[in-house]
Amino acid sequence: MGTIVCRHCDSIIEHFEDEKVIVQYSECVRCSEDMTDEHDH
């Protein structure tokens, strides 16, 4: 079972089926919205 983890806040975004146990880093919705908000100002 693999896990996708947010690289910013370390919250678990989702799990996926995988033979090898893998952690992938991505952005959760909350953090990606925070990033765009910061760029707007």
Biopython code that builds the backbone (N, CA, C, O; Angstrom):
import numpy as np
from Bio.PDB.StructureBuilder import StructureBuilder

atoms = [
    (1, "MET", "N", (0.843, -1.195, 0.000)),
    (1, "MET", "CA", (0.000, 0.000, 0.000)),
    (1, "MET", "C", (0.880, 1.247, 0.000)),
    (1, "MET", "O", (1.700, 1.427, 0.901)),
    (2, "GLY", "N", (0.718, 2.095, -0.988)),
    (2, "GLY", "CA", (1.470, 3.338, -1.046)),
    (2, "GLY", "C", (0.667, 4.471, -0.437)),
    (2, "GLY", "O", (-0.550, 4.379, -0.278)),
    (3, "THR", "N", (1.353, 5.515, -0.107)),
    (3, "THR", "CA", (0.718, 6.674, 0.509)),
    (3, "THR", "C", (1.184, 7.933, -0.194)),
    (3, "THR", "O", (2.372, 8.099, -0.472)),
    (4, "ILE", "N", (0.242, 8.819, -0.481)),
    (4, "ILE", "CA", (0.586, 10.139, -0.999)),
    (4, "ILE", "C", (0.482, 11.114, 0.159)),
    (4, "ILE", "O", (-0.558, 11.218, 0.810)),
    (5, "VAL", "N", (1.575, 11.828, 0.408)),
    (5, "VAL", "CA", (1.668, 12.724, 1.556)),
    (5, "VAL", "C", (1.901, 14.141, 1.044)),
    (5, "VAL", "O", (2.626, 14.345, 0.070)),
    (6, "CYS", "N", (1.287, 15.113, 1.701)),
    (6, "CYS", "CA", (1.521, 16.506, 1.333)),
    (6, "CYS", "C", (2.920, 16.922, 1.751)),
    (6, "CYS", "O", (3.316, 16.716, 2.899)),
    (7, "ARG", "N", (3.674, 17.509, 0.821)),
    (7, "ARG", "CA", (5.057, 17.897, 1.135)),
    (7, "ARG", "C", (5.104, 19.119, 2.034)),
    (7, "ARG", "O", (6.144, 19.411, 2.624)),
    (8, "HIS", "N", (3.999, 19.835, 2.148)),
    (8, "HIS", "CA", (3.995, 21.058, 2.949)),
    (8, "HIS", "C", (3.549, 20.798, 4.385)),
    (8, "HIS", "O", (4.187, 21.267, 5.327)),
    (9, "CYS", "N", (2.460, 20.054, 4.555)),
    (9, "CYS", "CA", (1.919, 19.898, 5.915)),
    (9, "CYS", "C", (1.960, 18.451, 6.394)),
    (9, "CYS", "O", (1.511, 18.159, 7.502)),
    (10, "ASP", "N", (2.499, 17.528, 5.569)),
    (10, "ASP", "CA", (2.645, 16.120, 5.958)),
    (10, "ASP", "C", (1.322, 15.409, 6.219)),
    (10, "ASP", "O", (1.312, 14.350, 6.846)),
    (11, "SER", "N", (0.208, 15.966, 5.754)),
    (11, "SER", "CA", (-1.048, 15.236, 5.909)),
    (11, "SER", "C", (-1.147, 14.187, 4.812)),
    (11, "SER", "O", (-0.643, 14.382, 3.705)),
    (12, "ILE", "N", (-1.798, 13.076, 5.127)),
    (12, "ILE", "CA", (-1.960, 12.005, 4.152)),
    (12, "ILE", "C", (-3.084, 12.382, 3.201)),
    (12, "ILE", "O", (-4.208, 12.647, 3.627)),
    (13, "ILE", "N", (-2.772, 12.404, 1.909)),
    (13, "ILE", "CA", (-3.755, 12.786, 0.902)),
    (13, "ILE", "C", (-4.569, 11.564, 0.499)),
    (13, "ILE", "O", (-5.799, 11.604, 0.514)),
    (14, "GLU", "N", (-3.889, 10.476, 0.137)),
    (14, "GLU", "CA", (-4.610, 9.257, -0.194)),
    (14, "GLU", "C", (-3.671, 8.060, -0.182)),
    (14, "GLU", "O", (-2.447, 8.192, -0.171)),
    (15, "HIS", "N", (-4.295, 6.892, -0.184)),
    (15, "HIS", "CA", (-3.558, 5.636, -0.275)),
    (15, "HIS", "C", (-3.806, 5.045, -1.651)),
    (15, "HIS", "O", (-4.858, 5.263, -2.252)),
    (16, "PHE", "N", (-2.825, 4.290, -2.148)),
    (16, "PHE", "CA", (-3.012, 3.609, -3.422)),
    (16, "PHE", "C", (-2.382, 2.230, -3.348)),
    (16, "PHE", "O", (-1.462, 1.987, -2.568)),
    (17, "GLU", "N", (-2.902, 1.329, -4.183)),
    (17, "GLU", "CA", (-2.402, -0.042, -4.206)),
    (17, "GLU", "C", (-1.051, -0.074, -4.913)),
    (17, "GLU", "O", (-0.903, 0.459, -6.012)),
    (18, "ASP", "N", (-0.080, -0.698, -4.278)),
    (18, "ASP", "CA", (1.232, -0.837, -4.897)),
    (18, "ASP", "C", (1.923, -2.043, -4.283)),
    (18, "ASP", "O", (1.785, -2.307, -3.088)),
    (19, "GLU", "N", (2.676, -2.780, -5.114)),
    (19, "GLU", "CA", (3.396, -3.932, -4.582)),
    (19, "GLU", "C", (4.429, -3.480, -3.558)),
    (19, "GLU", "O", (4.552, -4.061, -2.480)),
    (20, "LYS", "N", (5.171, -2.433, -3.913)),
    (20, "LYS", "CA", (6.181, -1.895, -3.009)),
    (20, "LYS", "C", (5.522, -0.803, -2.177)),
    (20, "LYS", "O", (4.639, -0.090, -2.653)),
    (21, "VAL", "N", (5.959, -0.686, -0.939)),
    (21, "VAL", "CA", (5.443, 0.398, -0.108)),
    (21, "VAL", "C", (6.190, 1.670, -0.497)),
    (21, "VAL", "O", (7.411, 1.757, -0.367)),
    (22, "ILE", "N", (5.440, 2.642, -0.970)),
    (22, "ILE", "CA", (6.040, 3.870, -1.500)),
    (22, "ILE", "C", (5.351, 5.063, -0.864)),
    (22, "ILE", "O", (4.136, 5.070, -0.667)),
    (23, "VAL", "N", (6.148, 6.065, -0.550)),
    (23, "VAL", "CA", (5.578, 7.353, -0.160)),
    (23, "VAL", "C", (5.851, 8.328, -1.294)),
    (23, "VAL", "O", (7.000, 8.545, -1.679)),
    (24, "GLN", "N", (4.793, 8.909, -1.819)),
    (24, "GLN", "CA", (4.940, 9.936, -2.840)),
    (24, "GLN", "C", (4.543, 11.268, -2.233)),
    (24, "GLN", "O", (3.617, 11.346, -1.426)),
    (25, "TYR", "N", (5.256, 12.319, -2.631)),
    (25, "TYR", "CA", (4.930, 13.643, -2.111)),
    (25, "TYR", "C", (4.167, 14.434, -3.163)),
    (25, "TYR", "O", (4.512, 14.428, -4.344)),
    (26, "SER", "N", (3.127, 15.113, -2.706)),
    (26, "SER", "CA", (2.307, 15.936, -3.572)),
    (26, "SER", "C", (1.842, 17.123, -2.736)),
    (26, "SER", "O", (2.399, 17.398, -1.673)),
    (27, "GLU", "N", (0.821, 17.822, -3.219)),
    (27, "GLU", "CA", (0.249, 18.914, -2.439)),
    (27, "GLU", "C", (-1.209, 18.604, -2.172)),
    (27, "GLU", "O", (-1.943, 18.202, -3.075)),
    (28, "CYS", "N", (-1.630, 18.791, -0.922)),
    (28, "CYS", "CA", (-3.050, 18.646, -0.646)),
    (28, "CYS", "C", (-3.772, 19.910, -1.112)),
    (28, "CYS", "O", (-3.138, 20.937, -1.352)),
    (29, "VAL", "N", (-5.064, 19.836, -1.235)),
    (29, "VAL", "CA", (-5.853, 20.946, -1.764)),
    (29, "VAL", "C", (-5.671, 22.189, -0.906)),
    (29, "VAL", "O", (-5.529, 23.297, -1.422)),
    (30, "ARG", "N", (-5.677, 21.993, 0.401)),
    (30, "ARG", "CA", (-5.577, 23.139, 1.310)),
    (30, "ARG", "C", (-4.263, 23.891, 1.093)),
    (30, "ARG", "O", (-4.250, 25.120, 1.020)),
    (31, "CYS", "N", (-3.159, 23.146, 0.992)),
    (31, "CYS", "CA", (-1.867, 23.811, 0.831)),
    (31, "CYS", "C", (-1.737, 24.433, -0.552)),
    (31, "CYS", "O", (-1.168, 25.517, -0.681)),
    (32, "SER", "N", (-2.244, 23.782, -1.582)),
    (32, "SER", "CA", (-2.129, 24.370, -2.914)),
    (32, "SER", "C", (-2.957, 25.647, -2.994)),
    (32, "SER", "O", (-2.574, 26.586, -3.692)),
    (33, "GLU", "N", (-4.089, 25.694, -2.287)),
    (33, "GLU", "CA", (-4.871, 26.933, -2.229)),
    (33, "GLU", "C", (-4.115, 28.004, -1.452)),
    (33, "GLU", "O", (-4.109, 29.171, -1.842)),
    (34, "ASP", "N", (-3.474, 27.604, -0.347)),
    (34, "ASP", "CA", (-2.688, 28.562, 0.433)),
    (34, "ASP", "C", (-1.567, 29.158, -0.414)),
    (34, "ASP", "O", (-1.289, 30.355, -0.333)),
    (35, "MET", "N", (-0.926, 28.321, -1.225)),
    (35, "MET", "CA", (0.174, 28.800, -2.048)),
    (35, "MET", "C", (-0.325, 29.832, -3.057)),
    (35, "MET", "O", (0.316, 30.866, -3.249)),
    (36, "THR", "N", (-1.451, 29.568, -3.696)),
    (36, "THR", "CA", (-1.968, 30.503, -4.694)),
    (36, "THR", "C", (-2.421, 31.787, -4.017)),
    (36, "THR", "O", (-2.262, 32.870, -4.581)),
    (37, "ASP", "N", (-2.983, 31.684, -2.814)),
    (37, "ASP", "CA", (-3.398, 32.882, -2.079)),
    (37, "ASP", "C", (-2.193, 33.775, -1.785)),
    (37, "ASP", "O", (-2.274, 34.997, -1.913)),
    (38, "GLU", "N", (-1.082, 33.164, -1.394)),
    (38, "GLU", "CA", (0.102, 33.952, -1.061)),
    (38, "GLU", "C", (0.624, 34.684, -2.293)),
    (38, "GLU", "O", (1.080, 35.823, -2.189)),
    (39, "HIS", "N", (0.561, 34.045, -3.449)),
    (39, "HIS", "CA", (1.068, 34.661, -4.665)),
    (39, "HIS", "C", (0.170, 35.815, -5.117)),
    (39, "HIS", "O", (0.642, 36.754, -5.759)),
    (40, "ASP", "N", (-1.110, 35.747, -4.787)),
    (40, "ASP", "CA", (-2.035, 36.805, -5.193)),
    (40, "ASP", "C", (-1.736, 38.128, -4.499)),
    (40, "ASP", "O", (-1.946, 39.193, -5.080)),
    (41, "HIS", "N", (-1.248, 38.072, -3.266)),
    (41, "HIS", "CA", (-1.069, 39.310, -2.495)),
    (41, "HIS", "C", (0.270, 39.959, -2.795)),
    (41, "HIS", "O", (0.587, 41.008, -2.235)),
]
sb = StructureBuilder()
sb.init_structure("model")
sb.init_model(0)
sb.init_chain("A")
sb.init_seg("    ")
for serial, (resi, resn, name, xyz) in enumerate(atoms, 1):
    if name == "N":
        sb.init_residue(resn, " ", resi, " ")
    sb.init_atom(name, np.array(xyz, "f"), 0.0, 1.0, " ", f" {name:<3s}", serial, name[0])
structure = sb.get_structure()
